[in-house]
Amino acid sequence: MKIEKNNYKNPPRLAEQKPVQGLRGAVAILVVACFENYLKDSIEEYLSQLTIHPLILITHLPDRMKKCNIYKTLERAMKGPLFEDPPPKVNRLNDIEIACKKVALGLINPSAFNFTGGNPNANCVKLMMKEMDIDDIFGRIKNRFEIKWKKPVAVIFIADKLNEIVNRRHIVAHTANALNITRAQLNESIRFFKILTELIDNEMKRKINQILHNARTP
């Protein structure tokens, strides 16, 4: 974005359109990729806090987290690596055996919770947070979002804005067309993700602390 801002007019001259389109298209893709990576890494990071505690087992998790932990652990082992051709069944036996042992021992598997499907839109975020036993994530953070956004927003604003940014990424990735992307839109998307990730992070931190507290309480 610094390269684009410091070297090209806004709007760009005709001769500048191709490099500007390339730079803005790259930003549109990278901001979504960074957000998706944040979702995966942060969920694993928070859940890993539970795995290093010797007294925390799957029995201490809320029911929805138990379900995700068991089903997704077994499902990943059965299906093989994501976004790859399924390996022969015989090659999956070792992973399946390990997954079964984790489930039988009641161990928490953070990687069972980090599936985005390559599409971190509003539905994906809501589902991931629900699997973390956090209901209505966008409704929960709306008031604090408004404070940081510095103006009131509609109930559906956060989800709609997220979908807008993710869909912009899809258009660039699948058509290589970034002609309609403005510098203002990209600045807004970065500001939006900074606020959104901070608020999601706070909710996950609160949930993990609650689990730890309940596990330590007789």
C-alpha positions as CSV (number, residue, x, y, z in Angstrom):
1,M,0.0,0.0,0.0
2,K,2.9,2.3,0.7
3,I,4.3,1.6,-2.8
4,E,1.0,2.3,-4.4
5,K,0.4,5.5,-2.4
6,N,3.9,6.9,-2.9
7,N,4.3,6.2,-6.5
8,Y,1.0,6.5,-8.2
9,K,-1.8,9.1,-8.5
10,N,-5.2,8.5,-7.1
11,P,-7.1,7.9,-9.3
12,P,-4.3,6.5,-11.4
13,R,-3.4,7.8,-14.8
14,L,-4.1,5.6,-17.8
15,A,-0.5,4.4,-18.0
16,E,-0.5,3.6,-14.3
17,Q,-3.6,1.5,-14.2
18,K,-2.0,-1.9,-14.6
19,P,0.6,-1.6,-11.8
20,V,-2.0,0.0,-9.6
21,Q,-4.4,-2.7,-10.3
22,G,-1.7,-5.3,-9.5
23,L,-0.9,-3.6,-6.2
24,R,-4.4,-3.0,-5.0
25,G,-5.4,-6.5,-6.1
26,A,-2.6,-8.0,-4.1
27,V,-3.7,-6.0,-1.0
28,A,-7.3,-7.2,-1.4
29,I,-6.1,-10.8,-1.4
30,L,-3.5,-10.4,1.3
31,V,-5.7,-8.8,3.9
32,V,-8.1,-11.6,3.7
33,A,-5.3,-14.2,3.8
34,C,-3.9,-12.5,7.0
35,F,-7.3,-12.6,8.6
36,E,-7.8,-16.2,7.8
37,N,-4.4,-17.1,9.1
38,Y,-5.2,-15.1,12.3
39,L,-8.4,-17.2,12.8
40,K,-6.5,-20.5,12.5
41,D,-3.5,-19.5,14.6
42,S,-5.4,-17.7,17.4
43,I,-7.8,-20.5,17.9
44,E,-5.0,-23.0,18.2
45,E,-3.0,-20.7,20.4
46,Y,-5.8,-20.2,22.9
47,L,-6.8,-23.9,23.0
48,S,-3.2,-24.9,23.5
49,Q,-3.3,-23.1,26.8
50,L,-5.7,-25.9,27.9
51,T,-3.5,-28.7,26.6
52,I,-0.5,-27.6,28.7
53,H,-2.6,-27.7,31.9
54,P,-2.3,-31.2,33.4
55,L,-5.8,-31.1,34.9
56,I,-7.7,-29.9,31.8
57,L,-9.3,-32.7,29.7
58,I,-12.1,-32.8,27.2
59,T,-14.6,-33.4,30.1
60,H,-14.0,-29.7,31.2
61,L,-15.1,-28.3,27.8
62,P,-18.6,-27.1,27.0
63,D,-20.7,-29.7,25.1
64,R,-20.3,-27.9,21.7
65,M,-16.5,-27.9,22.1
66,K,-16.5,-31.5,23.1
67,K,-18.5,-32.4,20.0
68,C,-16.2,-30.4,17.7
69,N,-13.1,-31.8,19.4
70,I,-14.1,-35.5,18.9
71,Y,-15.9,-35.3,15.5
72,K,-13.3,-33.1,13.8
73,T,-10.4,-35.0,15.2
74,L,-11.7,-38.3,13.8
75,E,-13.0,-36.7,10.6
76,R,-9.7,-35.1,9.7
77,A,-7.8,-38.4,10.3
78,M,-10.4,-40.3,8.2
79,K,-10.4,-37.8,5.3
80,G,-6.7,-37.0,5.2
81,P,-5.1,-33.5,4.6
82,L,-7.3,-30.7,3.6
83,F,-7.3,-29.4,-0.1
84,E,-5.3,-32.4,-1.2
85,D,-6.4,-35.6,-3.1
86,P,-7.4,-38.1,-0.5
87,P,-4.4,-40.5,0.3
88,P,-5.0,-44.2,0.0
89,K,-6.9,-45.5,3.0
90,V,-4.0,-47.7,4.1
91,N,-1.9,-44.5,4.4
92,R,-4.3,-43.0,6.8
93,L,-4.3,-45.8,9.3
94,N,-1.6,-44.4,11.5
95,D,-3.3,-41.0,11.7
96,I,-6.6,-42.6,12.5
97,E,-5.0,-44.7,15.3
98,I,-3.4,-41.5,16.8
99,A,-6.8,-39.7,16.5
100,C,-8.6,-42.5,18.3
101,K,-6.0,-42.6,21.1
102,K,-6.5,-38.8,21.6
103,V,-10.2,-39.2,21.8
104,A,-10.0,-42.2,24.1
105,L,-7.6,-40.4,26.5
106,G,-9.9,-37.3,26.5
107,L,-7.2,-35.0,25.1
108,I,-8.0,-31.6,23.6
109,N,-7.0,-31.2,20.0
110,P,-6.6,-27.5,19.0
111,S,-6.3,-28.3,15.3
112,A,-9.8,-29.7,15.3
113,F,-11.2,-26.2,15.6
114,N,-9.3,-24.2,12.9
115,F,-11.0,-25.2,9.7
116,T,-12.0,-22.2,7.5
117,G,-12.5,-23.9,4.2
118,G,-10.4,-21.2,2.5
119,N,-13.4,-18.8,2.9
120,P,-13.3,-16.8,6.1
121,N,-16.6,-15.0,5.5
122,A,-19.2,-14.2,8.2
123,N,-20.8,-17.6,8.2
124,C,-17.4,-19.2,8.6
125,V,-16.5,-16.9,11.6
126,K,-19.9,-17.5,13.2
127,L,-19.5,-21.3,13.0
128,M,-15.9,-21.3,14.2
129,M,-16.9,-19.1,17.2
130,K,-19.9,-21.3,17.9
131,E,-17.6,-24.4,18.0
132,M,-15.7,-22.4,20.6
133,D,-19.0,-22.1,22.5
134,I,-19.3,-18.4,21.7
135,D,-22.8,-17.6,20.4
136,D,-23.7,-14.6,18.1
137,I,-20.1,-13.3,17.8
138,F,-21.1,-10.2,15.8
139,G,-23.9,-9.3,18.2
140,R,-21.7,-9.8,21.2
141,I,-19.0,-7.4,19.9
142,K,-21.3,-4.8,18.2
143,N,-21.3,-2.2,21.0
144,R,-17.5,-2.3,21.4
145,F,-17.1,-2.3,17.6
146,E,-19.1,0.9,17.4
147,I,-16.8,2.6,20.0
148,K,-13.7,1.6,18.0
149,W,-15.3,2.3,14.6
150,K,-16.4,5.7,16.0
151,K,-19.9,5.6,14.7
152,P,-23.1,3.6,15.2
153,V,-23.7,0.7,12.8
154,A,-26.6,-1.6,11.9
155,V,-26.9,-5.0,13.5
156,I,-25.8,-6.7,10.3
157,F,-23.0,-4.2,9.5
158,I,-20.1,-6.3,10.8
159,A,-21.1,-9.5,9.0
160,D,-21.9,-7.6,5.8
161,K,-18.7,-5.6,5.8
162,L,-16.7,-8.9,6.3
163,N,-18.5,-10.5,3.4
164,E,-17.9,-7.5,1.3
165,I,-14.1,-7.6,1.9
166,V,-14.0,-11.4,1.4
167,N,-16.0,-11.3,-1.8
168,R,-13.7,-8.5,-3.1
169,R,-10.8,-10.9,-2.6
170,H,-12.7,-13.7,-4.5
171,I,-13.3,-11.4,-7.5
172,V,-9.6,-10.6,-7.7
173,A,-8.4,-14.1,-7.2
174,H,-10.8,-15.6,-9.8
175,T,-10.9,-12.9,-12.4
176,A,-7.6,-10.9,-11.9
177,N,-9.8,-7.8,-12.1
178,A,-9.0,-5.1,-9.6
179,L,-10.1,-2.0,-11.6
180,N,-12.9,-1.1,-9.3
181,I,-11.0,-1.3,-6.0
182,T,-10.2,2.1,-4.5
183,R,-7.5,3.1,-2.1
184,A,-10.2,4.1,0.4
185,Q,-11.7,0.6,0.4
186,L,-8.4,-1.0,1.1
187,N,-7.6,1.4,4.0
188,E,-11.1,0.7,5.4
189,S,-10.6,-3.1,5.1
190,I,-7.4,-2.9,7.1
191,R,-9.0,-0.7,9.8
192,F,-11.9,-3.1,9.9
193,F,-9.8,-6.2,10.4
194,K,-7.7,-4.6,13.1
195,I,-10.8,-3.9,15.1
196,L,-12.6,-7.2,14.4
197,T,-9.6,-9.3,15.3
198,E,-9.0,-7.5,18.5
199,L,-12.6,-8.0,19.6
200,I,-12.7,-11.6,18.5
201,D,-9.5,-12.2,20.4
202,N,-11.0,-10.7,23.6
203,E,-14.0,-13.1,23.3
204,M,-11.8,-16.2,22.9
205,K,-9.6,-15.1,25.8
206,R,-12.7,-14.7,28.0
207,K,-13.9,-18.2,27.0
208,I,-10.6,-19.9,27.7
209,N,-10.3,-18.1,31.1
210,Q,-13.8,-19.2,31.9
211,I,-13.0,-22.9,31.1
212,L,-9.8,-22.7,33.2
213,H,-11.6,-21.1,36.1
214,N,-14.4,-23.7,36.0
215,A,-11.9,-26.6,35.9
216,R,-10.1,-25.3,38.9
217,T,-13.3,-24.7,40.9
218,P,-14.3,-27.7,43.0
